[in-house]
Amino acid sequence: MLEAFLKHPPLGFQSFWHAGTPAFVTPYDLTTTLDAQHRQVLLKQFWYPWVRSLLTPLTLFVGSTVSEYACWSAALLEPGALATWVRQARRDYPLMIIKDLPAQSSLLSRADQEAAAQLAQQARDLGFIEVAGQALAWVPIEGYEEASYLAQFSRAHRKDLRRKLRQREQLRIDALHAGDPRLLDAQRLQHFYRLYEQVYEQSQIHFDKLSPEFFQAILQAGTGAVVFTYHQADELIGYNICFEWQGLLIDKYIGLSYPQARQCNLYFVSWFHNLAYARARGLKFYVAGWTDPEVKAYLGARFAMTRHLVYFRNPLMRTLLRPLRAWFESDAATLQALAQDDPGLKV
């Protein structure tokens, strides 16, 4: 995944390795993760068009957009390594972000979590500000059975999910593995990309639009990808690209054809299909990715929070961000609100 990201970065990105650590550069709209309430207020200000360029600085990101958590080399943890990188980056980039560092996570070893804590502390010592990131959804697979899984929900909740799952009866679900000639057919790849674009365009956050070349790269033989395709009356109306890795089924990308996908409740159908597949493969966890925490909580997900370490070159911007950072922690606020309604929500 990282090799494909570095060779075929998202549109408008420049990606590279630095001391064995993936990184990328792109103009970053600071309102991207601003909560909806404050974003709407900001966009309505008459002066916003004149300051928009100031709110889209050229930004150096440490990490990638294709891994659930930040990846870094041991060299970056060496004393002074991060400080040296920051001094070099300050000359060219007004903003530097170490993205998607894990907080507490059942998906990682203690050594991984300790390394993340060490990197976070080094960043804070250099003046980085910690901001809560996105919520990573996951489900334990041990002992999974659909009936018992549904039993955790209220009667009305179960009834709604069962109603949605009845759409499975009209769908044909296939599993294609990376390298399958059907995945390398140019026309089919174009169709896959068009369905990906439909999902991208209707999403609330527009940040990293992947390229057709990236999709082609991850579907080549040897990558380990498995693609679940959903057909209705022989028409492809959606797919999931997933990966198996160290006991995890990682749900990476989805493509949907609207309105058919909504009519067939394909998001819900694919969720339960992936759980059943992970159980059949003897996997430990289903990792459902970021975005849409409300829907994933409704589907029974647990959540592991990520965090970003943010460094503005301008000390005034650093001063302004500290009291305002809660405005950019929308997933954390969403989960807090959901937990008030459902004390059983696991974060």
WOTAKA-V292969 format. One record per run of one state. SS is the DSSP state (helix for helix, strand for strand, loop for the rest). FROM is the first residue (numbers start at 1). TO is the last residue. If there is no record, write none. Layout:
ss: [SS	SS]
from: [FROM	FROM]
to: [TO	TO]
This chain:
ss: [loop	helix	loop	strand	loop	strand	loop	helix	loop	helix	strand	loop	helix	loop	helix	loop	strand	loop	helix	loop	strand	loop	helix	loop	helix	loop	strand	loop	helix	loop	helix	loop	helix	loop	strand	loop	strand	loop	strand	loop	helix	loop	helix	loop	strand	loop	helix	loop	strand	loop	helix	loop	helix	loop]
from: [1	2	8	14	19	21	30	36	44	48	56	63	74	78	81	91	95	103	110	126	129	141	146	151	155	171	172	178	181	185	186	203	212	219	225	233	235	246	248	257	260	264	266	281	285	290	293	299	302	313	315	329	330	342]
to: [1	7	13	18	20	29	35	43	47	55	62	73	77	80	90	94	102	109	125	128	140	145	150	154	170	171	177	180	184	185	202	211	218	224	232	234	245	247	256	259	263	265	280	284	289	292	298	301	312	314	328	329	341	347]
